[in-house]
Amino acid sequence: MKFRRRAAAYGVCRDADGRLLLTRGSAEAAFPGVWSLPGGGIDHGEHPDDTVVREFAEETGLRVRITGLRAVLADLARLPDGSVEHTDRIVYDVEVTGGDLSPEAAGTTDAAEWVTPAEVAARPLLPFTAGILGVSFEAAEVEVPAGEPERTGRVQRFGAYALASDPDGRILLTRIADGYPGAGLWHLAGGGTDFGETPERAVARELFEETSQRGRIAGLLDVSHRYDPAALGPEGVPLDWHVIRVVYRVTVERPTAAEVTEAAGGSTADAGWFTPEELDGLPLTELTRDALGRTG
């Protein structure tokens, strides 16, 4: 069985009358005639913020700006050719700033329409779109295949990370092991999501593997990316590396001593709790600095 992964970005856009902007899958799409939020695949090396703006222009003719981060999802779908596809989806709130509504000339969509909330439920919708819009749908059961998806010479990775804190305001961090990019720097607990795994499940798994803590997700903090076409993997093999990163606020209500529980040889060398004052003296990754900056 063939299976593959992709990452995509979409936008929820309403007009002054409360109508929603939807696009319809063309004959070139995996599911022709089915309606979706505007959006599509994140190009290699592209920031998801830029993806949603580009896709709106391509599929609807409209210029938009991002007003908020709504949700991050993951789902499995069995495609018409029998393959199984895992899609990580970032959904934004956007508003129109210009342009004229016009469908994509040639691509995977063939119509773009403003649809009233009452009309939305009558349209055939992709499951993730129905879920975001609160429309009931029947989810198809898709079994997670064994093995790993095929990889090319470049890697697009989807990661979920935790800015984790305890009731005393301490921050939980992990130290990157030797042989990995950023070795010796203190990083947010987290890592790549597995095939068929949601980002929420991934961040809970990684939090325990890297720090032995159990936490509760308190909300989405940020979406970012890092692109390094010259990155080296732990075996010294060059990778055209693009990582898309979702950061959650996580509360650890009953903290314990932070200990690495993942097998030896992994990317985490150490873990610890730090007061805000102690953070000032630590060498931090760019992701950690940005996340801390967003919390004030």
C-alpha positions in Angstrom: 0.0 0.0 0.0 1.3 3.5 -0.9 1.1 6.2 1.7 2.4 9.7 1.9 2.3 12.9 4.0 1.6 16.5 3.1 1.2 19.7 5.0 -1.4 22.4 4.0 -2.7 25.8 5.1 -6.3 27.1 4.8 -8.3 30.1 5.8 -11.8 30.8 7.2 -13.0 34.0 5.5 -16.3 35.7 6.0 -17.8 38.8 4.3 -19.8 41.6 5.9 -23.0 39.6 5.6 -21.5 36.5 7.4 -21.1 34.4 4.3 -18.2 32.0 4.0 -15.8 31.7 1.1 -15.6 28.1 -0.2 -13.9 26.5 -3.2 -14.9 23.4 -5.2 -12.6 20.6 -6.2 -12.0 20.3 -9.9 -11.6 17.2 -12.0 -7.9 17.4 -11.2 -8.6 17.1 -7.4 -8.6 13.9 -5.4 -12.3 14.5 -4.6 -14.0 16.4 -7.5 -17.1 18.4 -6.8 -16.4 18.5 -3.0 -16.2 21.9 -1.3 -13.4 23.1 1.0 -12.0 26.1 2.7 -9.6 27.9 0.3 -6.0 26.7 0.8 -3.6 24.0 -0.2 -0.2 22.4 0.1 2.7 24.2 1.8 5.6 24.4 -0.7 9.0 23.1 0.4 10.7 26.0 2.3 7.5 28.1 2.5 6.1 29.7 5.7 2.5 28.5 6.2 1.5 32.2 6.6 2.6 32.8 3.0 0.9 29.6 1.8 -2.6 30.7 2.8 -2.1 34.1 1.2 -0.8 32.6 -2.0 -3.5 29.9 -2.2 -6.3 32.5 -1.7 -4.9 34.5 -4.6 -4.7 31.4 -6.8 -8.0 29.9 -6.0 -10.2 33.0 -5.4 -8.5 36.0 -7.0 -8.6 37.7 -3.6 -5.9 39.3 -1.5 -6.2 38.4 2.2 -4.4 39.1 5.5 -4.2 36.8 8.4 -6.2 37.9 11.5 -5.7 34.8 13.7 -4.7 31.2 14.1 -7.8 29.1 14.4 -6.8 25.4 14.6 -4.2 22.8 13.7 -5.4 19.4 12.6 -4.3 16.1 11.1 -6.3 13.5 9.3 -6.0 10.4 7.2 -7.7 9.9 3.9 -7.9 7.0 1.5 -7.5 8.4 -2.0 -9.2 7.1 -5.2 -6.0 5.3 -6.2 -6.1 3.3 -3.0 -3.2 5.1 -1.3 -3.4 6.6 2.2 -2.6 10.2 2.8 -1.8 11.9 6.1 -2.4 15.7 5.9 -1.4 18.2 8.6 -3.6 21.2 8.3 -3.1 24.7 9.7 -6.3 26.8 9.6 -6.2 30.6 9.9 -8.8 33.3 10.2 -8.4 35.8 7.3 -10.0 38.9 5.9 -10.1 40.2 2.3 -8.0 43.3 1.6 -8.5 43.5 -2.2 -8.9 41.7 -5.5 -11.9 40.4 -7.4 -13.6 37.0 -6.8 -12.6 34.7 -9.7 -12.1 30.9 -9.8 -8.7 29.3 -10.4 -8.0 29.1 -14.2 -6.5 25.7 -14.1 -5.8 23.6 -11.0 -7.4 21.6 -8.3 -10.3 24.0 -7.8 -12.8 25.2 -10.4 -15.2 27.5 -8.4 -15.1 30.0 -5.6 -18.3 31.2 -4.0 -19.6 33.1 -1.0 -22.0 30.8 0.8 -24.5 31.5 3.5 -24.2 29.5 6.8 -27.5 27.8 5.9 -26.2 26.8 2.5 -23.0 25.4 3.8 -24.6 22.4 5.4 -26.2 21.5 2.0 -22.9 21.3 0.2 -20.7 18.2 0.0 -17.7 19.2 2.2 -14.3 17.8 2.8 -14.4 16.3 6.4 -11.9 18.8 7.8 -13.9 21.7 6.4 -17.1 20.3 7.9 -15.4 19.9 11.3 -14.0 23.5 11.3 -17.4 24.9 10.3 -19.4 22.8 12.8 -21.2 20.7 10.2 -21.9 17.1 11.1 -20.2 14.5 8.9 -19.5 10.8 9.0 -15.8 10.2 9.4 -14.4 7.3 7.4 -12.2 4.8 9.3 -8.7 4.7 7.8 -6.2 2.3 9.2 -2.7 3.6 9.8 -0.4 1.6 7.5 2.7 -0.1 8.8 6.1 1.2 7.7 7.3 4.7 6.8 6.2 7.0 3.9 8.5 7.2 1.0 11.1 10.0 1.3 12.9 11.9 -1.4 16.3 13.7 -1.0 14.5 16.5 0.9 12.5 16.4 4.1 9.4 18.4 5.1 8.7 17.6 8.8 5.7 18.6 10.9 6.5 19.1 14.5 4.6 19.9 17.7 6.2 21.6 20.7 5.2 22.6 24.2 5.9 25.9 26.0 5.2 24.1 29.3 5.0 25.8 32.6 4.1 24.8 36.2 2.0 26.6 38.8 5.1 28.3 40.1 5.8 29.9 36.7 8.8 27.7 35.9 9.5 26.8 32.3 10.3 23.2 31.2 13.1 22.9 28.6 15.2 20.1 27.0 18.8 20.2 25.9 19.6 19.0 22.4 22.0 16.1 22.2 25.4 16.1 20.4 25.2 15.2 16.8 21.9 17.0 16.2 21.3 20.5 14.8 21.5 22.9 17.7 23.5 20.6 19.9 23.8 22.0 23.4 21.0 24.5 23.1 17.9 24.4 25.3 14.8 23.8 23.4 11.0 23.3 23.8 10.0 19.8 24.5 8.5 18.3 21.3 9.3 16.8 18.0 8.0 15.4 14.8 4.5 14.0 14.6 4.1 10.3 13.5 2.1 9.2 10.5 -1.6 9.1 11.6 -0.9 11.1 14.8 -2.5 14.4 15.6 -0.3 17.3 16.9 -2.0 17.2 20.3 -1.2 13.6 20.8 2.3 14.1 19.5 3.1 16.9 21.9 1.8 14.8 24.9 3.9 11.9 23.8 7.0 14.0 23.2 6.6 15.8 26.5 6.6 12.5 28.4 9.4 10.9 26.4 11.7 13.9 26.8 10.8 15.2 30.3 8.7 12.5 32.0 5.9 15.1 32.6 2.2 14.9 31.9 0.6 18.2 30.8 -2.6 19.8 29.7 -2.8 21.8 26.5 -4.0 25.3 27.3 -4.1 26.7 23.8 -2.2 27.3 20.5 0.6 29.8 20.8 2.2 30.0 17.3 3.0 28.4 14.0 6.4 28.9 12.4 8.9 27.2 10.1 12.6 26.7 9.6 14.2 26.0 6.3 17.8 24.8 6.0 18.7 23.3 2.6 22.2 22.5 3.9 21.3 20.8 7.2 23.0 17.5 8.1 21.2 14.6 9.7 22.6 12.8 12.8 24.5 10.4 10.5 26.1 13.4 8.7 23.9 12.9 5.6 22.9 16.2 3.9 19.2 16.9 4.1 17.2 19.6 2.3 15.4 20.2 5.6 12.1 22.1 6.1 10.3 21.9 9.4 6.9 23.3 10.1 6.4 23.9 13.9 3.3 24.3 16.0 3.8 25.5 19.5 1.2 24.9 22.3 0.8 26.4 25.7 0.9 23.5 28.1 0.3 23.5 31.8 2.0 20.8 34.0 -0.2 20.9 37.1 1.8 18.3 39.1 5.4 18.8 38.1 8.1 16.2 39.0 11.8 16.1 38.5 12.4 16.4 34.7 14.0 13.2 33.3 14.6 12.0 29.8 12.7 8.8 29.3 13.4 8.2 25.6 15.9 5.6 24.5 19.6 6.5 24.7 20.9 8.0 21.4 17.9 10.2 20.9 17.9 13.9 20.2 17.4 14.9 23.9 20.4 14.9 26.3 18.8 16.5 29.4 15.7 18.2 30.7 15.0 20.7 33.5 12.7 23.2 35.1 13.9 26.8 35.1 12.7 30.0 36.7 12.4 33.1 34.6 15.6 34.4 36.1 17.5 31.2 35.3 16.4 31.4 31.7 18.5 34.6 31.2 21.7 32.6 31.4 20.8 29.7 29.2 21.7 29.2 25.5 18.3 28.9 23.8 17.1 27.9 20.4 15.4 30.4 18.2 12.1 28.6 18.6 12.4 28.8 22.4 13.3 32.5 22.4 10.4 33.3 20.1 7.9 31.3 22.2 9.0 33.0 25.4 8.8 36.4 23.7 5.2 35.7 22.8 4.3 35.2 26.5 5.7 38.5 27.6 
